[in-house]
């Protein structure tokens, strides 16, 4: 069943992934190297993820698999739970993680591969 626990358990498996609640106790914000890759909002009925392009996010929205992620750049999309299959949701989260991780400095990426904590704020 797709829910907050499903996403949190999946995100916790990524190297260097840390959860924080910078927007309050009802928001789970997953970061790698201090950069956000997934967020579950207060309503807890979906997860926002980064896509590779604005066009990808737009396509997900136009096909009804996602909605516009409020407060985030247009390359982010919010996927309501139950709107896509579990495998696609995992793939979207994994892609978001990979995109954010790839943008980190090489030194930080290498530390993640060695199991080191990437930054004090997660």
Legacy VTK file of the C-alpha trace (Angstrom):
# vtk DataFile Version 3.0
C-alpha trace
ASCII
DATASET POLYDATA
POINTS 122 float
0.000 0.000 0.000
1.391 3.362 -1.020
1.595 5.715 1.926
4.067 7.723 3.988
5.582 4.533 5.468
6.024 3.004 1.979
7.943 6.061 0.732
9.948 6.505 3.922
11.054 2.860 3.921
12.099 3.078 0.262
13.951 6.396 0.642
15.813 5.169 3.726
17.576 2.580 1.554
19.495 5.110 -0.553
23.125 5.814 0.399
23.362 9.025 2.396
19.593 9.616 2.440
18.371 11.448 5.517
14.898 12.559 6.527
14.247 15.901 8.155
11.230 18.040 8.879
12.239 21.607 7.987
8.646 22.559 7.181
7.134 21.149 10.369
6.442 17.784 11.959
3.883 16.742 9.337
6.328 16.959 6.413
8.944 14.311 5.652
11.701 15.813 3.532
14.246 13.330 2.167
17.668 14.737 1.318
21.010 13.537 0.047
24.020 15.780 0.551
21.697 18.355 2.072
19.602 18.572 -1.137
15.972 17.490 -1.266
14.973 14.584 -3.515
11.526 13.645 -2.141
8.973 15.281 0.099
5.729 14.097 1.610
3.546 17.014 2.587
1.231 17.579 5.511
-1.710 15.819 3.862
0.423 12.688 3.462
-1.408 11.574 0.334
1.430 11.758 -2.182
5.125 12.403 -2.733
6.835 15.152 -4.707
9.875 14.180 -6.761
12.272 15.859 -9.175
12.124 14.852 -12.833
14.855 15.187 -15.435
13.073 18.009 -17.302
10.123 20.347 -16.995
8.659 18.486 -19.986
8.765 15.186 -18.086
6.862 16.681 -15.172
4.377 18.225 -17.604
3.864 14.858 -19.334
3.217 13.119 -16.000
0.655 15.795 -15.170
-1.007 15.720 -18.601
-1.364 11.925 -18.475
-2.978 12.120 -15.030
-0.181 10.312 -13.190
0.901 13.403 -11.243
-0.109 16.929 -10.335
1.877 20.147 -10.075
4.118 20.058 -6.995
3.177 23.133 -4.978
5.979 25.545 -4.046
8.569 23.644 -6.107
10.183 24.218 -9.508
8.244 23.083 -12.573
10.606 20.115 -12.973
9.072 18.622 -9.822
5.846 16.615 -9.832
3.628 15.415 -7.001
2.494 11.835 -7.401
-0.673 11.129 -5.402
-0.618 7.712 -3.770
-2.405 5.075 -5.818
-2.168 7.037 -9.067
0.724 4.925 -10.431
1.891 1.358 -9.815
4.319 0.691 -6.966
7.161 -0.002 -9.420
6.680 3.328 -11.180
6.542 5.201 -7.885
9.802 3.553 -6.790
11.347 4.392 -10.175
10.304 8.055 -9.920
11.772 8.349 -6.426
14.988 6.569 -7.479
15.324 8.871 -10.494
14.848 11.928 -8.294
17.531 10.656 -5.906
19.922 9.964 -8.798
19.376 13.419 -10.321
20.018 15.213 -7.043
22.988 13.017 -6.179
24.553 13.603 -9.622
24.470 17.349 -8.956
26.475 17.039 -5.750
30.213 17.721 -5.695
32.279 14.640 -6.609
33.836 14.612 -3.143
30.399 14.384 -1.516
29.358 11.641 -3.943
32.493 9.660 -3.100
31.761 10.022 0.620
28.268 8.625 0.034
29.777 5.563 -1.656
31.953 5.021 1.417
29.003 5.324 3.773
30.053 8.680 5.212
27.476 11.229 6.324
27.235 13.794 3.571
26.357 16.920 5.533
25.299 17.947 9.026
21.728 18.746 7.965
21.323 15.480 6.049
LINES 1 123
122 0 1 2 3 4 5 6 7 8 9 10 11 12 13 14 15 16 17 18 19 20 21 22 23 24 25 26 27 28 29 30 31 32 33 34 35 36 37 38 39 40 41 42 43 44 45 46 47 48 49 50 51 52 53 54 55 56 57 58 59 60 61 62 63 64 65 66 67 68 69 70 71 72 73 74 75 76 77 78 79 80 81 82 83 84 85 86 87 88 89 90 91 92 93 94 95 96 97 98 99 100 101 102 103 104 105 106 107 108 109 110 111 112 113 114 115 116 117 118 119 120 121
